[in-house]
Amino acid sequence: MTVRWKGVGRKKTTIYIEEELLRSTRVLAARTGRRDSDVVQDALRSYLGVDVLDRVWGRSDLDEAQALDLAYEEIHRGRRRRS
């Protein structure tokens, strides 16, 4: 399950990739019944770690303010340890 970011839609873009990589993308898309763009988007989400965030957000019962508070606490704790 993919959690969609609020207010984020799809936008058409042009990228240049190696022919063999494009061929592999198209083969995977055909084998899995998906569009080429979905395969590329899933690969980028995975590489950038966005898929991990989606899974965490999907399991969390914290609201946005609570999540930010927790994140800031951890940042400050880490900085204190380094000092």
Secondary structure, 3 states (H helix, E strand, C coil): CCCCCCCCCCCCCCCCCCHHHHHHHHHHHHHHCCCHHHHHHHHHHHHHCHHHHHHHHHHCCCCHHHHHHHHHHHHHHHHHHHC
